[in-house]
Amino acid sequence: MDNDIKEWHTQNTKWLLVSALVIFLDQSVKWIVRKTLFSFAPLKILPWLNFKLAFNTGMAYGFLSDNGNAGKWLLIGIAVLISGYLWIWIFQSEPYKKLLLFALSLILGGALSNMFDRIWMGYVTDFIDFHINTWHFATFNLADSAISIGAVILIFLLVFKREI
């Protein structure tokens, strides 16, 4: 029995590499963006896509950005709780539930990467700016994308009762 549990944990540990890859890619791209772009000066990539350096002290659409250090630590606390829950979920899931584990790993990596930004710099670096004419979606980053993709997969699995 102990060997079965050890094997199970060993197999699920591999999914933490997906989270680590998300963190590495997100932090690397954010570093490059901070070194090459000017704040709020858009760099046109496509007619509907700009790279625009923005520093977000809150959540999406600036939610909690006016709360200073209290908002920062609240968001860090939420990220710690969610990350802990995801970590446990990953290790308690059966190894054959690969799509579930992939989704959880994406969410975990994105949450941790944005949390590291908040801890180290006091803000999250955002830069992806989708727009249609003058309407702009909230500026976001690769970690946000990983969280969103993971959440969509997770919702799909929950709605269609697959692999959970």
ZIFEN-V962163 format. One record per backbone hydrogen bond with DSSP energy under -1.0 kcal/mol. NH is the residue of the N-H (numbers start at 1). CO is the residue of the C=O. Records with the same first field share a line. If there is no record, write none. Layout:
NH = CO, CO
This chain:
5 = 1
6 = 2
7 = 3
8 = 4
9 = 5
10 = 6
11 = 7
12 = 8
13 = 9
15 = 12
16 = 13
17 = 14
19 = 15
20 = 16
21 = 17
22 = 18
23 = 19
24 = 20
25 = 21
26 = 22
27 = 23
28 = 24
29 = 25
30 = 26
31 = 27
32 = 28
33 = 29
34 = 30
35 = 31
36 = 32
37 = 33
40 = 53
41 = 38
43 = 51
45 = 49
46 = 49
49 = 46
50 = 129
51 = 43
52 = 127
54 = 126
56 = 124
59 = 63
62 = 59
63 = 60
65 = 62
67 = 64
70 = 67
72 = 68
73 = 69
74 = 70
75 = 71
76 = 72
77 = 73
78 = 74
79 = 75
80 = 76
81 = 77
82 = 78
83 = 79
84 = 80
85 = 81
86 = 82
87 = 83
88 = 84
89 = 85
90 = 86
91 = 87
92 = 88
93 = 89
97 = 94
98 = 96
101 = 97
102 = 98
103 = 99
104 = 100
105 = 101
106 = 102
107 = 103
108 = 104
109 = 105
110 = 106
111 = 107
112 = 108
113 = 109
114 = 110
115 = 111
116 = 112
117 = 113
118 = 114
119 = 115
120 = 116
121 = 117
122 = 117
124 = 56
126 = 54
127 = 140
128 = 140
129 = 50
131 = 48
132 = 135
135 = 132
137 = 130
140 = 128
145 = 141
146 = 142
147 = 143
148 = 144
149 = 145
150 = 146
151 = 147
152 = 148
153 = 149
154 = 150
155 = 151
156 = 152
157 = 153
158 = 154
159 = 155
160 = 156
162 = 157
